[in-house]
Amino acid sequence: MQEFGAWLRHKIRVIVIKQWKTPKTIYRNLCYLNEKNKNGYDHESIYKVANSRLGWYRQSGMNVVNFIISPDLLENKIKDGAGLLNPLNYYLR
């Protein structure tokens, strides 16, 4: 169940990166989230991820993306929408 939760979060990151479409938008949004959450990544490493020639799946598995779009960020409820539930915690309830 824990592996399923990790796989699900990775797939959600892929969808988020895919929705941003262009490297310019990926860079801008990752920089915004980096500053908002105070993750401490420099602009050069974010630029490398945004302009990577790897596919969506590999790109969303990089350390920069994993820490900027963290599980805590995915679990936050935004306005009326629900955040991503951890399947293990939901199962154990």
DSSP file (Angstrom, degrees, kcal/mol; ACC not computed):
  #  RESIDUE AA STRUCTURE BP1 BP2  ACC     N-H-->O    O-->H-N    N-H-->O    O-->H-N    TCO  KAPPA ALPHA  PHI   PSI    X-CA   Y-CA   Z-CA
    1    1 A M     >        0   0    0      0, 0.0     4,-1.8     0, 0.0    87,-0.2   0.000 360.0 360.0 360.0 -35.1    0.0    0.0    0.0
    2    2 A Q  H  >  +     0   0    0      2,-0.2     4,-1.8     1,-0.2     5,-0.1   0.890 360.0  50.1 -67.8 -38.7    2.9    2.3    0.7
    3    3 A E  H  > S+     0   0    0      1,-0.2     4,-2.5     2,-0.2    -1,-0.2   0.867 107.6  54.5 -65.8 -36.2    4.4    1.6   -2.7
    4    4 A F  H  > S+     0   0    0      2,-0.2     4,-2.5     1,-0.2    -1,-0.2   0.896 106.7  51.3 -63.6 -40.0    1.0    2.4   -4.3
    5    5 A G  H  X S+     0   0    0     -4,-1.8     4,-2.3     2,-0.2    -2,-0.2   0.898 110.9  47.7 -63.6 -41.4    1.0    5.8   -2.5
    6    6 A A  H  X S+     0   0    0     -4,-1.8     4,-2.0     2,-0.2    -2,-0.2   0.908 113.0  48.4 -66.1 -41.7    4.5    6.6   -3.8
    7    7 A W  H  X S+     0   0    0     -4,-2.5     4,-2.3     2,-0.2    -2,-0.2   0.907 111.2  50.9 -63.8 -41.7    3.5    5.6   -7.3
    8    8 A L  H  X S+     0   0    0     -4,-2.5     4,-2.1     2,-0.2    -2,-0.2   0.907 109.7  48.9 -64.2 -43.3    0.3    7.6   -7.2
    9    9 A R  H  X S+     0   0    0     -4,-2.3     4,-2.1     1,-0.2    -1,-0.2   0.887 110.5  52.0 -63.5 -38.0    2.1   10.8   -6.0
   10   10 A H  H  X S+     0   0    0     -4,-2.0     4,-2.0     1,-0.2    -2,-0.2   0.916 109.4  49.0 -63.9 -42.8    4.6   10.3   -8.9
   11   11 A K  H  X S+     0   0    0     -4,-2.3     4,-2.1     1,-0.2    -1,-0.2   0.865 109.1  52.7 -65.8 -35.9    1.8   10.0  -11.4
   12   12 A I  H  X S+     0   0    0     -4,-2.1     4,-2.4     2,-0.2    -1,-0.2   0.898 107.9  51.6 -65.5 -39.9    0.2   13.2  -10.0
   13   13 A R  H  X S+     0   0    0     -4,-2.1     4,-2.7     2,-0.2     5,-0.2   0.895 107.7  52.9 -62.1 -39.0    3.5   15.0  -10.4
   14   14 A V  H  X S+     0   0    0     -4,-2.0     4,-2.5     1,-0.2    -2,-0.2   0.927 109.9  48.0 -60.5 -44.8    3.6   13.8  -14.1
   15   15 A I  H  X S+     0   0    0     -4,-2.1     4,-2.0     2,-0.2    -2,-0.2   0.902 112.0  49.3 -64.2 -41.2    0.2   15.2  -14.7
   16   16 A V  H  X S+     0   0    0     -4,-2.4     4,-1.2     2,-0.2    -2,-0.2   0.944 113.6  45.2 -63.9 -47.9    1.1   18.5  -13.0
   17   17 A I  H  X S+     0   0    0     -4,-2.7     4,-0.7     1,-0.2     3,-0.3   0.892 112.4  52.8 -62.1 -39.5    4.3   18.9  -15.1
   18   18 A K  H >< S+     0   0    0     -4,-2.5     3,-0.6    -5,-0.2    -1,-0.2   0.854 104.8  55.0 -65.9 -35.3    2.4   17.9  -18.2
   19   19 A Q  H 3< S+     0   0    0     -4,-2.0    -1,-0.2     1,-0.2    -2,-0.2   0.792 101.1  58.3 -68.8 -27.5   -0.3   20.5  -17.7
   20   20 A W  H 3< S+     0   0    0     -4,-1.2     2,-2.2    -3,-0.3    -1,-0.2   0.721  84.1 179.9 -75.3 -20.1    2.4   23.2  -17.5
   21   21 A K    <<  +     0   0    0     -4,-0.7    -1,-0.2    -3,-0.6    -2,-0.1  -0.303  46.8  63.9  63.3 -67.4    3.4   22.1  -21.1
   22   22 A T  S  > S-     0   0    0     -2,-2.2     4,-2.4    -3,-0.1     3,-0.2  -0.573  80.2-123.3 -95.9 153.0    6.4   24.4  -21.9
   23   23 A P  H  > S+     0   0    0      0, 0.0     4,-2.6     0, 0.0     5,-0.2   0.845 112.4  57.9 -58.2 -33.8    9.8   24.7  -20.2
   24   24 A K  H  > S+     0   0    0      2,-0.2     4,-2.3     1,-0.2     5,-0.1   0.921 109.7  42.7 -63.4 -43.9    9.2   28.4  -19.6
   25   25 A T  H  > S+     0   0    0     -5,-0.2     4,-2.7    -3,-0.2     5,-0.3   0.886 113.1  52.4 -69.9 -39.4    6.0   27.6  -17.6
   26   26 A I  H  X S+     0   0    0     -4,-2.4     4,-2.5     2,-0.2     5,-0.2   0.934 112.2  46.4 -60.8 -45.8    7.6   24.7  -15.8
   27   27 A Y  H  X S+     0   0    0     -4,-2.6     4,-2.4    -5,-0.2    -2,-0.2   0.932 113.6  48.0 -61.7 -47.4   10.5   26.9  -14.7
   28   28 A R  H  X S+     0   0    0     -4,-2.3     4,-2.1     1,-0.2    -2,-0.2   0.919 115.2  43.9 -62.7 -45.2    8.2   29.8  -13.7
   29   29 A N  H  X S+     0   0    0     -4,-2.7     4,-2.5     2,-0.2     5,-0.2   0.884 113.5  50.0 -70.9 -38.4    5.9   27.6  -11.6
   30   30 A L  H  X S+     0   0    0     -4,-2.5     4,-2.3    -5,-0.3    -1,-0.2   0.894 111.2  50.1 -66.1 -38.3    8.7   25.6  -10.0
   31   31 A C  H  X S+     0   0    0     -4,-2.4     4,-2.3    -5,-0.2     5,-0.2   0.913 111.1  49.5 -63.8 -41.6   10.5   28.8   -9.0
   32   32 A Y  H  X S+     0   0    0     -4,-2.1     4,-2.4     1,-0.2    -2,-0.2   0.941 113.9  44.0 -62.5 -47.7    7.2   30.1   -7.5
   33   33 A L  H  X S+     0   0    0     -4,-2.5     4,-2.4     1,-0.2    -1,-0.2   0.852 111.6  55.3 -66.8 -33.7    6.6   27.0   -5.5
   34   34 A N  H  X>S+     0   0    0     -4,-2.3     5,-1.7    -5,-0.2     4,-0.7   0.921 112.9  40.9 -63.8 -44.6   10.3   26.9   -4.5
   35   35 A E  H  <5S+     0   0    0     -4,-2.3    -2,-0.2     3,-0.2    -1,-0.2   0.874 114.9  52.0 -71.8 -37.0   10.1   30.4   -3.0
   36   36 A K  H  <5S+     0   0    0     -4,-2.4    -2,-0.2     1,-0.2    -1,-0.2   0.910 119.3  34.0 -66.3 -42.6    6.7   29.9   -1.5
   37   37 A N  H  <5S-     0   0    0     -4,-2.4    -1,-0.2    -5,-0.2    -2,-0.2   0.460 103.8-128.9 -93.5  -2.0    7.7   26.7    0.4
   38   38 A K  T  <5 +     0   0    0     -4,-0.7    -3,-0.2    -5,-0.2    -4,-0.1   0.927  49.4 157.0  54.5  52.7   11.3   27.8    1.0
   39   39 A N      < -     0   0    0     -5,-1.7    -4,-0.1    -6,-0.2    -1,-0.1   0.764  46.3-132.7 -79.5 -26.4   12.9   24.7   -0.4
   40   40 A G        +     0   0    0     -6,-0.5     2,-0.3     1,-0.3    -5,-0.1   0.676  49.0 149.4  87.4  17.8   16.2   26.4   -1.1
   41   41 A Y        -     0   0    0     -7,-0.1    -1,-0.3    23,-0.1     2,-0.1  -0.649  44.1-123.3 -83.2 142.8   16.9   25.2   -4.6
   42   42 A D     >  -     0   0    0     -2,-0.3     4,-1.5     1,-0.1     3,-0.3  -0.400  21.3-111.6 -81.4 163.3   18.9   27.6   -6.9
   43   43 A H  H  > S+     0   0    0      1,-0.2     4,-2.4     2,-0.2     5,-0.2   0.788 112.9  62.1 -66.2 -27.9   17.5   28.8  -10.2
   44   44 A E  H  > S+     0   0    0      2,-0.2     4,-2.2     1,-0.2    -1,-0.2   0.922 104.4  45.6 -66.4 -43.6   20.1   26.9  -12.1
   45   45 A S  H  > S+     0   0    0     -3,-0.3     4,-1.7     2,-0.2    -1,-0.2   0.871 114.2  48.9 -69.2 -34.8   19.0   23.4  -10.9
   46   46 A I  H  X S+     0   0    0     -4,-1.5     4,-2.5     2,-0.2    -1,-0.2   0.891 110.3  52.0 -68.1 -38.6   15.3   24.4  -11.6
   47   47 A Y  H  X S+     0   0    0     -4,-2.4     4,-2.1     1,-0.2    -2,-0.2   0.889 107.1  53.0 -63.3 -39.8   16.3   25.6  -15.0
   48   48 A K  H  < S+     0   0    0     -4,-2.2    -1,-0.2     1,-0.2    -2,-0.2   0.902 111.7  45.3 -62.6 -41.4   18.0   22.3  -15.7
   49   49 A V  H >< S+     0   0    0     -4,-1.7     3,-1.3     1,-0.2    -2,-0.2   0.924 112.5  50.6 -68.0 -43.8   14.9   20.3  -14.8
   50   50 A A  H 3< S+     0   0    0     -4,-2.5    -2,-0.2     1,-0.3    -1,-0.2   0.855 117.1  39.6 -64.5 -35.1   12.6   22.6  -16.8
   51   51 A N  T 3< S+     0   0    0     -4,-2.1    -1,-0.3    -5,-0.2    -2,-0.2   0.158  85.9 134.0-102.0  18.6   14.7   22.3  -19.9
   52   52 A S    <   -     0   0    0     -3,-1.3    -3,-0.1     1,-0.1     7,-0.1  -0.366  53.8-143.2 -67.2 146.8   15.5   18.6  -19.6
   53   53 A R        +     0   0    0     -2,-0.1    -1,-0.1     6,-0.0    -4,-0.1   0.381  68.1 108.6 -91.9   3.7   15.2   16.5  -22.7
   54   54 A L  S    S-     0   0    0      1,-0.1    -2,-0.0     2,-0.1     0, 0.0  -0.269  77.5 -94.1 -73.7 166.5   13.9   13.6  -20.7
   55   55 A G     >  -     0   0    0      1,-0.1     4,-2.5     4,-0.0     5,-0.2  -0.141  39.6 -95.7 -74.4 175.9   10.3   12.5  -20.8
   56   56 A W  H  > S+     0   0    0      1,-0.2     4,-2.3     2,-0.2     5,-0.1   0.901 122.2  50.7 -60.0 -43.2    7.5   13.6  -18.5
   57   57 A Y  H  4 S+     0   0    0      1,-0.2     4,-0.5     2,-0.2    -1,-0.2   0.923 115.3  40.3 -66.0 -45.8    7.9   10.5  -16.2
   58   58 A R  H >4 S+     0   0    0      1,-0.2     3,-0.7     2,-0.2     4,-0.3   0.874 114.0  54.9 -69.4 -37.0   11.6   10.8  -15.8
   59   59 A Q  H >< S+     0   0    0     -4,-2.5     3,-1.1     1,-0.2     6,-0.3   0.885 107.0  49.4 -65.3 -38.9   11.5   14.6  -15.5
   60   60 A S  T 3< S+     0   0    0     -4,-2.3    -1,-0.2     1,-0.2    -2,-0.2   0.586 103.9  62.4 -78.4  -7.6    8.9   14.4  -12.6
   61   61 A G  T <  S+     0   0    0     -3,-0.7    -1,-0.2    -4,-0.5    -2,-0.2   0.441  77.9 112.7 -93.4  -0.7   11.1   11.8  -10.8
   62   62 A M  S <> S-     0   0    0     -3,-1.1     4,-2.5    -4,-0.3     5,-0.2  -0.358  79.2-115.1 -71.7 153.8   14.1   14.2  -10.4
   63   63 A N  H  > S+     0   0    0      1,-0.2     4,-2.2     2,-0.2     5,-0.3   0.862 112.6  56.3 -57.7 -39.7   15.0   15.3   -6.9
   64   64 A V  H  > S+     0   0    0      1,-0.2     4,-2.3     2,-0.2     5,-0.2   0.941 112.1  41.1 -60.8 -48.0   14.1   19.0   -7.5
   65   65 A V  H  > S+     0   0    0     -6,-0.3     4,-2.6     1,-0.2    -1,-0.2   0.892 112.4  56.0 -67.9 -39.4   10.6   18.2   -8.6
   66   66 A N  H  < S+     0   0    0     -4,-2.5    -1,-0.2     1,-0.2    -2,-0.2   0.874 114.8  38.0 -61.4 -37.7   10.1   15.6   -5.8
   67   67 A F  H >< S+     0   0    0     -4,-2.2     3,-0.5    -5,-0.2    -1,-0.2   0.840 118.4  46.9 -84.9 -33.3   11.0   18.1   -3.1
   68   68 A I  H 3< S+     0   0    0     -4,-2.3     2,-1.1     1,-0.3    -2,-0.2   0.944 119.4  39.5 -73.4 -46.9    9.2   21.1   -4.6
   69   69 A I  T 3< S+     0   0    0     -4,-2.6    -1,-0.3    -5,-0.2   -56,-0.1  -0.617  95.5 171.4 -97.4  72.5    6.0   19.3   -5.4
   70   70 A S    <>  -     0   0    0     -2,-1.1     4,-2.1    -3,-0.5     3,-0.2  -0.239  50.3-104.1 -81.8 166.7    6.2   17.3   -2.1
   71   71 A P  H  > S+     0   0    0      0, 0.0     4,-1.7     0, 0.0    13,-0.1   0.844 122.4  57.9 -58.6 -33.2    3.6   15.0   -0.6
   72   72 A D  H  > S+     0   0    0      1,-0.2     4,-0.7     2,-0.2    -3,-0.0   0.905 107.3  46.9 -63.8 -39.9    2.7   17.8    1.9
   73   73 A L  H >4 S+     0   0    0     -3,-0.2     3,-0.6     1,-0.2    -1,-0.2   0.884 111.8  50.6 -67.8 -39.2    1.9   20.1   -1.0
   74   74 A L  H 3< S+     0   0    0     -4,-2.1    10,-2.8     1,-0.2    -1,-0.2   0.786 107.9  53.4 -70.4 -26.7   -0.2   17.5   -2.7
   75   75 A E  H 3< S+     0   0    0     -4,-1.7     8,-0.3     8,-0.3    -1,-0.2   0.609  83.9 109.3 -84.3 -11.9   -2.2   16.8    0.4
   76   76 A N  S << S-     0   0    0     -4,-0.7     2,-0.5    -3,-0.6     8,-0.2  -0.404  70.1-128.5 -66.4 137.8   -3.1   20.5    0.9
   77   77 A K        -     0   0    0      6,-0.1     2,-0.6    -2,-0.1     5,-0.2  -0.767  20.1-155.9 -86.8 129.0   -6.7   21.3    0.3
   78   78 A I    >   -     0   0    0     -2,-0.5     3,-1.8     3,-0.4     2,-0.1  -0.936  54.4 -52.2-111.2 119.6   -7.1   24.2   -2.1
   79   79 A K  T 3  S-     0   0    0     -2,-0.6    -2,-0.0     1,-0.3     0, 0.0  -0.322 120.2 -20.8  53.0-122.7  -10.4   26.2   -1.8
   80   80 A D  T 3  S+     0   0    0     -2,-0.1    -1,-0.3     2,-0.1     2,-0.1   0.612 115.8  99.5 -91.0 -13.1  -13.3   23.7   -2.1
   81   81 A G  S <  S-     0   0    0     -3,-1.8    -3,-0.4     1,-0.1     2,-0.3  -0.361  73.8-118.1 -75.6 154.0  -11.3   20.9   -3.7
   82   82 A A        -     0   0    0     -5,-0.2    -6,-0.1     1,-0.1    -1,-0.1  -0.621  22.8-127.1 -89.1 149.7   -9.8   18.0   -1.8
   83   83 A G        -     0   0    0     -8,-0.3     2,-0.5    -2,-0.3    -8,-0.3  -0.287  43.2 -75.0 -82.2 176.6   -6.1   17.3   -1.5
   84   84 A L        -     0   0    0    -10,-2.8     2,-0.2    -8,-0.2    -1,-0.1  -0.630  49.6-139.1 -77.1 124.5   -4.5   14.0   -2.4
   85   85 A L        -     0   0    0     -2,-0.5     3,-0.1    -3,-0.1    -1,-0.0  -0.591  15.2-118.5 -83.2 145.0   -5.2   11.4    0.4
   86   86 A N     >  -     0   0    0     -2,-0.2     4,-2.3     1,-0.2     5,-0.2  -0.753  21.4-149.2 -78.9 117.4   -2.5    9.0    1.5
   87   87 A P  H  > S+     0   0    0      0, 0.0     4,-2.2     0, 0.0    -1,-0.2   0.831  93.4  54.4 -61.7 -32.3   -3.9    5.6    0.7
   88   88 A L  H  > S+     0   0    0    -87,-0.2     4,-2.1     2,-0.2     5,-0.1   0.936 110.8  44.2 -67.3 -45.8   -2.1    3.9    3.6
   89   89 A N  H  > S+     0   0    0      1,-0.2     4,-0.9     2,-0.2    -1,-0.2   0.884 114.2  50.9 -65.1 -37.7   -3.5    6.3    6.2
   90   90 A Y  H  < S+     0   0    0     -4,-2.3     3,-0.4     1,-0.2    -1,-0.2   0.891 111.3  48.2 -65.8 -39.6   -7.0    6.0    4.6
   91   91 A Y  H  < S+     0   0    0     -4,-2.2    -2,-0.2     1,-0.2    -1,-0.2   0.872 109.5  52.2 -68.3 -38.3   -6.8    2.2    4.7
   92   92 A L  H  <        0   0    0     -4,-2.1    -1,-0.2     1,-0.2    -2,-0.2   0.642 360.0 360.0 -77.0 -13.9   -5.7    2.1    8.3
   93   93 A R     <        0   0    0     -4,-0.9    -1,-0.2    -3,-0.4    -2,-0.1   0.496 360.0 360.0 -68.9 360.0   -8.5    4.3    9.5
